[in-house]
Amino acid sequence: MLGFHEATASRKLDRITKALRKSIRDTLLKQGMSKRQVEEALEADVRDINVDVQNALAQEKAAQSFKKESSPT
């Protein structure tokens, strides 16, 4: 369908995953997390994390709106 073998897709996906994990790890270390904290965070199964994205975005939007209304012009 995409013009290359399943094994090729798998290798590409592995490379992308490794690069993404390295980028995330480097960013978290730069932001002050310890190596142990970073490894624990990367071991977490995202399917076990319960986040209400819609509510979080609504709160962020409300906070930004409040900042705009209360800032001097």
N, C-alpha and C positions, 0 to 999 in steps of 0.2 A: 504494500500500500504506500509506504513512504519511499520506496526505492532502495532500501538497504535491509540487511539481514537482522533478525531479532538479536543475535549476539552483538552486533555492532551497536544497536540501540542500547542494549544493556551496558556495554562498555562506556558509551557516551554518558548515560545516566549516572553510572558510578563516578566518572570524572567530575561531572557537574555537582553531584552530591558531596564529594570530597572537597571540592573548591568552595562550595557554599558553607560547609561545616568549618573550614579553615577561616574563612572570612568572618563568620559569626564568632568563632573562638577568639580571633585577634581583636575584634571590636569589643567583646566583653572584657577581655584582659585590659585593653586600653582604658575602659571605663571604670576600672578598679576592682573587678572581680578576681578572686584568687583562682589558680589553676584548678583546684579541687571544686570550687563553686561552679566554674565553667563546665567541667566534665559532668557534674551532677545535673546541671541545667540541660546539657545536651543529651543526657541519658533519659530525660523525662519523655514519656509517651504523650504526644500532643492530644491523643484521643482521650486521655484522662484529665485534661485541663478543661475546666468549665468556665468559659468566658462569654459573657453576654456582649457581643460586639456591637449590636445595635444600640444598647443602652450606653456603652462606653463612648460611642461616636456622638450620641445625642448629648451626653454630658460635656464632651469636648466642644461641641458646637455652641452650647449654652454658655460655657466659660469664655469662648472667643467673643461671642456676642456681648457679654457683660463687659469685657475689657474694652471693646470698641465704644460702648455707650458711656462708660465711666472715664475714659481718657480725655484729657483737655484738648480742645481744638483751637 
